[in-house]
Amino acid sequence: MKSIKQTNRLRPALSAWMLTLAMLAGHSAGANAADDIAVLHAPAAVVPYASQEAILGAADTGKRLVAVGEHGVILLSDDGGRSFRQARSVPTQAQLNAVTFVGQQGWAVGQWGVVLHSADNGETWSLQRSDASVDQPLYSTYFLDDQHGFAVGLWSLFLKTDDGGKTWAAVKIPVQQGMKVKTPNFSHIFGDGKGALFISAEHGYVLRSLDGGQTWTYLSTGYEGSFWAGCVDAAGNVVVGGLRGSIYVSADRGETWSKASTPAQNSITAISTSGSRIFAVGLNGTRLVSTDGGKSFESLGHCGETSYTALSMSGDSVVPYSTDGVGSPEQVGSSAK
């Protein structure tokens, strides 16, 4: 039996920020496609090098950090990111791109439209949804509470659930008149905790809902590239980032947008907030922080060619994740330098 390190290495990485690479690599076909579908129903292997697998998404449950990535790997840390171990039971080797938690309840999404659910703070997982008829990956998920949630992905894929993920319904969000793209990829869904939801998307668009995800409006930021990440800080500033280091910020729930001042030239893959600070990471060692609500960012120091994919906040530390696996927590302190 092949190890998970030996299997499926040629298929494209399917997290939102890696979509360009996926398009260059092309989707698997023929026998390779059959092998890829097989991993959907194969449980993730417990291996000693799991923390070195590509990690593509992370969440803080309030009691532990949970990170997900290649080959169905799900990692847990109970000490602020200093050490990780694998979840006890994961029913798939499909690549997982994102994870979110509400209390003890967690959901992870990924390749083949997979949705996994955990009821025990990430220790064990069950399969709620998959679709082997089309490799239409899910890139991001967000829950309002333990019953009402969403998942978004390739070709405007938008799913919603009102029963904690027991059932998922596909919802079509129509593009607006005059838009050139008909099925923009939805990269990252996030909320402000006060009723507004946002989706980072292609062609400089951000989608917004002010009614709990029932209806959506496309907002133009003035940018024409792809956004792959986003967050809302404690002051309500909406910050999105993506291609070529571009970061845009809105102080009025997306009504108007301005371009942030940033030294970054490489694509932004993840953005997170802690108190008054906003952190961003990206390709080729990009690490940034903002202390003015996203209006400007400064470098936290270049870190070689590491392609960062996600980050977690743990006290005064930032825990980075990359295509090389889990990074060491970095103390940023109150000065964020």
C-alpha positions in Angstrom: 0.0 0.0 0.0 1.4 3.4 -0.9 1.9 5.9 1.8 0.1 9.2 1.6 3.4 10.8 0.8 3.6 8.7 -2.4 0.0 9.0 -3.5 -1.6 11.8 -5.5 1.5 14.1 -5.6 0.7 15.3 -9.1 -2.8 16.5 -8.6 -3.2 20.2 -8.3 -3.4 21.9 -5.0 -7.0 23.0 -4.5 -7.0 25.7 -1.9 -8.2 29.0 -3.2 -4.8 30.7 -3.3 -3.3 27.7 -5.2 -6.0 27.9 -7.9 -3.6 29.5 -10.4 -1.2 26.6 -9.9 -4.0 24.1 -10.4 -5.0 25.7 -13.7 -1.4 25.5 -14.9 -1.0 21.9 -13.7 -4.4 20.8 -15.1 -6.8 18.3 -13.5 -6.0 14.7 -13.4 -7.7 12.4 -15.9 -8.2 8.7 -16.7 -6.5 6.4 -14.2 -5.2 9.2 -12.2 -8.7 10.6 -11.8 -9.8 7.1 -10.6 -7.0 7.1 -8.0 -8.0 10.6 -6.9 -11.6 9.5 -6.3 -10.4 6.5 -4.4 -8.8 8.7 -1.8 -12.2 10.2 -1.1 -13.2 7.0 0.6 -9.9 6.0 2.2 -9.3 7.1 5.8 -6.4 9.4 6.5 -3.3 7.5 7.6 -1.7 8.4 10.9 1.9 9.0 10.0 5.0 10.5 11.9 5.5 13.2 9.3 2.0 14.6 9.3 3.1 18.0 10.6 5.3 18.3 7.5 2.4 17.9 5.0 1.1 21.1 3.3 -1.3 22.8 5.7 -4.0 24.9 4.0 -6.3 26.0 6.7 -6.5 26.5 10.4 -8.9 27.5 13.2 -8.9 28.3 16.9 -11.6 26.4 18.8 -11.0 28.5 21.9 -9.4 25.5 23.6 -7.1 24.2 20.8 -5.7 24.9 17.4 -6.9 22.8 14.5 -5.1 22.7 11.1 -6.0 20.8 7.9 -4.3 20.1 4.7 -3.1 17.5 2.2 -4.2 13.9 2.2 -6.9 14.5 4.8 -4.4 15.4 7.5 -6.0 17.1 10.5 -3.6 18.3 13.3 -4.5 19.4 16.8 -2.5 21.5 19.2 -3.3 22.0 22.9 -0.3 24.1 23.8 -0.6 27.2 21.5 1.0 25.6 18.5 4.2 24.4 20.1 3.3 20.8 19.3 0.7 19.1 17.1 -0.7 15.6 16.9 -3.1 14.0 14.4 -6.8 13.7 14.9 -7.8 10.2 16.0 -10.2 9.5 13.1 -10.6 11.2 9.7 -12.7 9.3 7.1 -11.0 10.6 3.9 -7.6 11.3 2.3 -9.1 14.1 0.2 -7.2 17.4 0.4 -8.8 19.7 3.0 -8.6 23.4 2.4 -10.3 25.1 5.3 -11.8 24.5 8.8 -14.1 26.4 11.2 -15.5 25.8 14.6 -18.4 26.9 16.8 -17.7 25.7 20.3 -17.0 21.9 20.1 -18.6 21.6 16.7 -16.2 21.8 13.7 -16.4 21.6 9.9 -13.7 21.1 7.4 -14.1 21.3 3.6 -12.0 20.4 0.5 -11.5 18.4 -2.6 -14.5 16.6 -4.2 -16.8 19.0 -2.3 -16.0 17.2 0.9 -17.5 18.4 4.1 -16.4 16.8 7.4 -17.9 17.3 10.8 -16.5 17.0 14.3 -18.6 17.0 17.5 -15.7 16.6 19.9 -13.4 19.6 19.3 -11.6 18.0 16.4 -10.7 14.6 17.8 -12.8 12.5 15.4 -14.5 13.4 12.2 -17.4 12.1 10.0 -18.2 12.7 6.4 -21.3 14.9 5.9 -21.1 15.6 2.1 -19.0 14.8 -1.0 -19.6 14.8 -4.8 -17.5 12.4 -6.8 -19.4 13.4 -10.0 -17.3 16.5 -10.4 -14.1 17.7 -8.8 -15.5 21.0 -7.7 -13.6 21.7 -4.5 -14.8 23.8 -1.6 -12.3 26.4 -0.5 -13.8 27.9 2.7 -16.5 27.5 5.3 -18.2 29.7 7.9 -20.9 29.1 10.5 -23.1 31.6 12.1 -23.9 29.2 14.9 -23.9 25.4 15.3 -26.8 25.0 12.9 -26.5 27.6 10.2 -23.4 27.6 8.0 -22.0 28.0 4.5 -19.3 26.6 2.2 -17.9 28.2 -1.0 -15.7 27.1 -3.8 -14.8 26.7 -7.4 -17.1 28.1 -10.2 -19.3 30.0 -7.7 -20.1 26.9 -5.7 -22.2 28.1 -2.7 -23.7 25.6 -0.2 -25.8 26.3 2.9 -27.1 24.2 5.8 -29.7 24.9 8.4 -29.2 21.7 10.4 -25.5 21.7 11.4 -24.5 20.1 8.1 -26.7 17.1 8.1 -28.0 18.3 4.8 -26.5 20.8 2.4 -28.2 22.7 -0.4 -26.5 24.3 -3.4 -27.6 27.9 -3.9 -27.0 29.9 -7.1 -25.9 33.5 -6.6 -26.6 35.3 -9.8 -23.9 37.7 -11.2 -25.0 41.3 -11.6 -25.6 43.0 -14.9 -22.5 44.1 -16.7 -20.2 41.6 -15.0 -17.8 40.0 -17.5 -17.3 36.8 -15.5 -20.3 34.4 -15.1 -19.0 31.9 -12.5 -16.3 33.6 -10.4 -14.5 31.4 -8.0 -15.5 32.1 -4.3 -12.3 31.9 -2.3 -13.0 32.8 1.3 -16.2 33.4 3.3 -16.1 35.3 6.6 -18.2 37.5 8.9 -18.1 40.5 11.2 -20.0 38.8 14.0 -22.7 41.4 13.8 -24.8 40.1 10.9 -22.7 40.9 7.9 -21.1 38.2 5.7 -18.4 38.6 3.0 -16.9 36.4 0.3 -13.5 37.2 -1.3 -13.8 36.4 -5.0 -12.2 36.8 -8.4 -11.8 40.0 -10.6 -11.7 42.3 -7.6 -15.1 41.4 -6.3 -16.2 41.0 -2.7 -19.7 39.6 -2.1 -21.7 40.9 0.9 -24.8 39.7 2.7 -26.6 41.7 5.4 -29.4 39.2 6.0 -27.6 36.1 7.3 -26.7 34.8 3.9 -30.1 34.9 2.3 -29.2 37.4 -0.4 -25.9 38.6 -1.7 -24.6 41.7 -3.5 -21.4 41.9 -5.6 -19.2 44.8 -4.4 -16.5 46.3 -6.7 -13.3 47.2 -5.0 -11.7 48.9 -7.9 -9.2 46.1 -8.2 -9.3 43.6 -11.1 -7.3 40.7 -9.7 -8.3 37.8 -7.4 -8.9 38.0 -3.7 -8.0 34.9 -1.7 -8.4 35.9 1.9 -10.2 38.3 4.2 -11.2 39.2 7.8 -13.0 41.9 9.8 -11.2 43.4 12.7 -12.6 44.5 16.1 -13.3 48.0 14.8 -15.3 46.7 11.8 -12.7 47.2 9.1 -13.2 44.7 6.3 -9.8 43.6 4.9 -9.2 41.4 1.8 -6.0 40.4 0.1 -4.9 38.3 -2.8 -2.9 38.5 -6.1 0.5 40.3 -6.2 0.3 41.4 -2.6 -2.8 43.5 -3.1 -4.7 44.4 0.1 -7.9 46.4 0.1 -9.8 47.8 3.1 -13.3 49.1 3.8 -14.4 51.0 6.9 -18.1 51.0 6.0 -19.0 47.3 5.5 -17.9 47.3 1.8 -19.6 50.5 0.5 -16.3 52.0 -0.3 -12.8 50.5 -0.6 -9.2 51.8 -0.6 -5.9 50.1 -1.4 -3.7 49.5 1.6 -0.1 50.6 1.6 2.0 47.5 1.7 5.5 46.4 0.8 4.3 43.0 -0.4 4.8 41.9 -4.0 3.8 38.3 -3.5 0.2 37.0 -3.3 -1.6 37.1 0.1 -3.0 33.8 1.2 -4.4 34.4 4.7 -5.4 37.3 6.9 -6.3 37.2 10.5 -6.9 39.7 13.3 -6.0 39.9 17.0 -7.2 42.9 19.0 -6.2 46.0 17.1 -3.7 44.2 14.9 -4.2 42.5 11.5 -1.8 39.9 10.3 -1.3 38.7 6.7 0.9 36.0 5.2 1.6 34.9 1.6 3.8 33.4 -0.9 7.6 33.6 -0.9 8.0 34.4 2.8 5.5 37.3 3.0 4.6 38.2 6.6 2.8 41.5 7.3 1.1 43.4 10.2 -1.1 46.4 10.3 -1.8 48.5 13.4 -4.1 51.1 11.8 -7.1 49.1 10.8 -5.6 47.8 7.5 -4.8 51.1 6.0 -1.1 50.2 5.9 1.0 47.1 6.5 4.7 46.7 7.4 6.8 43.6 7.0 7.5 41.3 9.9 10.6 40.2 8.1 11.1 38.1 5.0 11.3 34.4 5.5 13.0 32.9 2.5 10.9 31.2 -0.1 8.4 29.7 2.4 4.9 29.7 0.9 2.6 30.5 3.8 -0.9 29.3 3.5 -2.7 30.0 6.8 -2.1 31.4 10.3 -3.5 31.2 13.8 -3.4 33.6 16.7 -2.4 32.2 20.1 -2.0 34.9 22.8 0.8 37.1 21.7 2.0 34.6 19.2 1.4 34.0 15.5 1.4 30.3 14.4 2.2 30.1 10.7 1.4 27.2 8.3 2.8 26.6 4.9 3.3 24.1 2.1 6.1 22.7 4.3 3.7 22.1 7.2 3.5 23.7 10.6 5.8 26.5 11.6 7.0 27.5 15.0 4.9 30.1 17.0 6.4 33.6 16.8 6.1 36.1 19.6 4.8 39.3 18.2 4.0 41.1 21.5 2.0 44.2 21.8 4.2 46.1 19.4 3.7 43.4 16.7 7.3 43.7 15.6 
